[in-house]
């Protein structure tokens, strides 16, 4: 039985380790090239910092969405998702990879460089009444302390849930399932609160004069879409490669597709709610954030998000067949992963250039470099670990799962 032969559900350790090291070196080289190219052209490095923030928030959101998925499955005591949950646990644990990548943002803020965050300049509070009122929260020391605190909470939660799950593989103790369920409820509350604050710190404070009370929910909805899209792609790949063969069926893809569809609809609902309230109130301090996104070339990006992130996938995934076909579901998962990246780009880059979108060679290097580091971290975590919770008491339920 597979429970007695966990090697069948593993990526060979030597291959995973070698691939992880190779990707990590490629990733560091990519990030180095991105920084070198941009600082050579622009001494302030503003374009690099904004492109770095886009990709940092994108990959961090994927792991946060995976952690959200894991905690929700435990809280719901879901049986169907057991065989795909370990992949999500490993993605969530990848937050430990993103933690050190917070450093460039930390150094920029502590140096008092306002090219990324205007409030980081010490004189800004005295010259700007709004920034002066927000100075107790938007100041370099507190910003750094919060950022470190967020990652400590996320990393400890993800690591402990993964540790309990892997320990159950060795011991078969069903009580560990109860421990994970009990931990997940408070963990979910902490995750939602810290994720909301992090989105305000890293993204909303790019425009310190602007605010939205549901911006954190918007970011959470996008993270859920991105994480589910990546999870589907990895499950399809791992099933094809062998570790998940026989563990994942069309029924699992069907439910993952339904969750992806629900997340897309929720993202659209929150995006529309935020826009409608600001448009209706028509307050200059609030509409100023949407103005550059409604004019010039940025208007095309906004329309592209509306169609590509909401309308097309909503109708494409609405019927039963696309969710029960691996190739179709993988296509839309890849599509939505790209759309989620464009969404983060749309949130960040108008702060650098409100006139037009910019996507240069250094941006490409930054995206590929951080993506390589992120996947290196995932592969490193796959070493010596079964990609299925083999001793989970609900595994038999997942294997026999069938949609009515």
KAKAMO-V826415 format. One record per helix or strand. SS is the DSSP state (helix for helix, strand for strand). FROM is the first residue (numbers start at 1). TO is the last residue. If there is no record, write none. Layout:
ss=SS from=FROM to=TO
ss=SS from=FROM to=TO
//
This chain:
ss=helix from=2 to=4
ss=helix from=6 to=9
ss=helix from=13 to=41
ss=helix from=46 to=75
ss=helix from=82 to=93
ss=helix from=95 to=100
ss=helix from=103 to=110
ss=helix from=118 to=120
ss=helix from=124 to=127
ss=helix from=129 to=133
ss=helix from=140 to=171
ss=helix from=175 to=202
ss=helix from=204 to=207
ss=helix from=215 to=241
ss=helix from=250 to=281
ss=helix from=284 to=294
ss=helix from=298 to=316
ss=helix from=320 to=323
ss=helix from=326 to=351
ss=helix from=361 to=382
ss=helix from=395 to=399
//
